Amino acid sequence: MAGEICRRLHQSEVVGEILVGMLLGPHLLGAISESLSLNVFAEIGVIFLLFTVGLETRATEMLRVGGTATAVAVLGVLLPFGLGLALMLGLGEKTTTALFVATALVATSVGITARVLTELGRAASRPARIILGAAVIDDILGLIVLAVISGLAEGKFSFLKIGLVVAEALAFTVFVIVVGQRAAHRISAHLNRLRIANPAFVVSVALCLGLSALAEHIGLAGIVGAFLAGMAFAETREAANIRRSMEEVSALLVPIFFVVMGAKVDLPGLLRPEILLLGLAVTALAILGKVAGCGLAAFKLGKREALSVGIGMMPRGEVGIVVAAIGLSRGIISNDIYAVVIFMSLITTLITPALLKRAMARSPRA
Amino acid sequence: MAGEICRRLHQSEVVGEILVGMLLGPHLLGAISESLSLNVFAEIGVIFLLFTVGLETRATEMLRVGGTATAVAVLGVLLPFGLGLALMLGLGEKTTTALFVATALVATSVGITARVLTELGRAASRPARIILGAAVIDDILGLIVLAVISGLAEGKFSFLKIGLVVAEALAFTVFVIVVGQRAAHRISAHLNRLRIANPAFVVSVALCLGLSALAEHIGLAGIVGAFLAGMAFAETREAANIRRSMEEVSALLVPIFFVVMGAKVDLPGLLRPEILLLGLAVTALAILGKVAGCGLAAFKLGKREALSVGIGMMPRGEVGIVVAAIGLSRGIISNDIYAVVIFMSLITTLITPALLKRAMARSPRA
């Protein structure tokens, strides 16, 4: 019902799911409490969400939008990360806490952006292609940063350790992309010899869960493995089939993730002046970081298109919330700071559609 | 992998899933243990399994095969129930235990039978239509018996209590069939006005879970509500769409149910001579009850077709296992007797395809 209401208000269903979680959660109505089984459903939900995002990420398409998109992605990662880190360290937070908040500011939500561009009927325009390419690249960068940060959070802080974790995260990513993609192509070619029902779905989901477990096992986040598993299958001939099959499974499990994430938000706590102020400051930096960083990188396209690109990169969604949730579960960030990150995700998601519509209306059609 | 192996050995995938559960379970390898989250997944899995079975159950089709199918179903319920009850009481078991075992012998597995008939290319023949009609009717009878038995198991044994539980179960069933079907038709007609993705799937799954919770709330088994919810949508114009959407969700969750059910089987315990003997006796009565009961009811079709019908009604599957699992979780039946019921389900499922193939080959084509 919340999803339907949001759709009618021209908002993403995700917004409704988080708000329902806040409402039903232990901090307000108390209808849902911290329960193991809900958390397990939520965890499987986010694994499948990232698997689906991976399935939509074609390596060759990313290479095609190439230069500009990469520049937009890199500057759009560096600036929000730097601004977030500076703010949190300036406020006297611990380094690990500051790093987690900064990481949560990094990744644009491909899902939300793609949905808005499709609704505007502009998904094929030049800024749209750059936005989608850059959003995919910064998702990968965000996951690598998350891998590094969560590796660091486990042990002591040293340059050797940083180097090792970066190397491990990069090695895993490159290995799965290179070997995984070949393996996925070879597997896809032989799937029709299996006699079980819907073999492409069964085999790819098994590999997704296997790679997630492997990623957790070597100290990375499970979602990194799920995303890479999806990416490995993105360009196989079974990709469309797997995507279609995942739709219903996602429709069932993904909302549980966002409801559970919403339930963790202490809304009365968020409404205390000092926390609300921090939330507004973080949100302002999140917006400034993307609009300035991405806009700068896309400046050669002209002022209007550069602004469209910057605004299109604003919404943060699943990856940022996942980062915050991991930080919360490990005791690295507090309930207050978790609420601040969710606040930032909600606001950037809520204001993007209207702003993007106005900016795109002024930029030339493709 | 187990599913694939079973398919190549011309067995149902369900057999492979139960055997994998036995192998990985705490009584053998110990790779999976009693965990809350696995049980929750299994419970949701069986809810969706019965919802899917319900979606394939058309009230009008049942009325069309009418007389013979009803006679086959009723005699095929009464004889195994009576034989099972007599055996268990004769062996000195408690009345509630004997009632649970007898109930587990009642319901033919529509899923397994339908799959075998389709594989034989004879799904449209006269015996096939009677088998499918009767299997559906005995599923409903089985669920009503289960509702009555589990209601009885909660309190003291009295004729007033039996009457109340029967009345409650019948009232719930009739109410959902009559009101639910009208409501489902009306809802289906308006689903295209919703703006969320795949509204038919979202709304029907929500109603399925809601009716399951309601059934549990008034003391019936949750699966009764799920089955009736499916049946309510079976003849709406969205039925095919919902069935297709449920396929992937079922592919993911239903195997977990059968693996968890398998894991509860104490295989070393089952192999003790006295338990194995009981298992063989129960299996023999399960086979005799259906072949004699259903064959007798279908005798006017001629000896060969009557035999085909009797054999086609033999396999017990999900409903029998669910009955046993409910009995086990409430402490009404022991681990040994649970293993006996699973043994009976496996054997009747394993031997049906080959026997049915031979019987059908001799009976005239439709």
Interface residues (C-beta under 8 A of the other chain):
Chain A: G3 E4 R7 R8 E13 L36 S37 V40 F41 L194 R195 I196 A197 N198 F201 V202 V205 S245 M246 E247 E248 V249 A251 L252
Chain B: G3 E4 R7 R8 E13 L36 S37 V40 F41 L194 R195 I196 A197 N198 F201 V202 V205 S245 M246 E247 E248 V249 A251 L252
